[in-house]
Amino acid sequence: MMETRTDNVTERRRFQRIDSNLPVRYKNIKTATVPMGSLTKDIGEGGIRFKTNEFISLACRLVVEITLPTVQRPIKAISKVAWIRKLSSGEQYELGNQFLEISKEDRNLITDYVSRLNGAAL
């Protein structure tokens, strides 16, 4: 498990994350019929963070599709909302998602993408 200090808060993550600005489409697995679009704020093998204009409750299951610039097709996963916070500007929220179901191939594509960008940042 990785621990990093940010703003006097210790984050405990199993997987490294990198800042990102990738297109993501998401929908509530139970209620939504039309996917909503957003951009990721960060991504890692274990999940993503993105903004939304709607409140989504904790533990809600989402179907997410992430577009990586290195892959021709979207990465698909089922995630759960691990945390949500209201942003100070307007009616927007930021939420962290943990991947629950993702193919091994898609997880490896994310891992390779994160590793490649993290290596480039060093």
N, C-alpha and C positions, 0 to 999 in steps of 0.2 A: 504494500500500500504506500502510495506517495503522500507526503505531507508537505504543503507549502504554506508560507505565511503571507497573507494579503490583508491589509487593513485591520491588523490586530485580530484576525480570525484565522484559525488553522483549518485548512481544507484537507480532507482525507479522501483521496481518490486512488483507485487501483490502477488507473490508466492515465498516462500523460495527456494533456490537452494543449492545443495551440489556438491562438486567435485566428478567426476565419471570418470570411464574408461570403459564404456560399449560399446559393438558392436552396431553400427547403420548402417542401409542400407538406402540410399536415392536416389530419382530420381526426376527430374523435371517433374511436373505433365503434362506439355504440350509437351515436346520434347524428353525426355529420354525414351528409351525402356529397357535399361539394368541398374539395380540399381548399385550404387557405394557403397563401404564400407568405414567406418571410425570408430573412437572411440569418444565417448562423452568426453567433458572436464567438463561439469556440466549438471545437470538435475534438473528439478523441475516440479511442476504440470502445469506450464504455458508454458514450452518449454525446449529446449536443446541448448547446444553450442558444436560445433565440428569443426575439421579441414578438409579441402578439398584441392585437388590439382588444382582445377579449380575455376575461378571467377564465382560467381553466383550473379545475380543482385538483388538489394533490392526489396522487395515485391514479389519476385518469389515464386510461390507455389511449395512445395515439398511434396512428399509422403515419410514418414519416418517410419521405423520399428526398434524399439529399443529392444534389448534383455536384460531383467532383470534376474539376477541369481535366483530370487525367483519365476519366472513364467515360465511355460513350453512352452508358445507360445510367439511370438513377440508382442510387443505393437505397434499398428498402429495408425498413425495420419496424418492429412494434416496440414502442417505448412507453415508459410511465413517467408522469410528472413527479420529479423528486422534490422540487421546490419552485415557488413562484413569488415574485415580489412586484409591487406596483412601482413604476418609475415616477419620478417627481414631475416630469413633463407630460402633461396631457393624460389621456386614458390609455396608457400602454403598460404592458407587463413584460417582465423578463422571466423566462422559465428555464429550468434545467431538466433535462430528460435523460433517463437511464435506459439504455437498450435492454429489452427483455428477450426479444426474438430477432435474430439477424443471422443470415447465412454465414457460414465460415468464410466463403469467398468474399462477401461484402465486408465482413469484419477485417479480413486481411487487406482489402483495398484501402480501407480507412487507416489501418495501421501503417501501411506503406506510405500513404499520403502524408500522415502526421510525421513519420520518421524522416521522410525526404525534406519536408519543410523545416523541421526542427534541426536537421543537420545543416541546412543552408543558413540558418540563423546563427549558428555558432561561430 
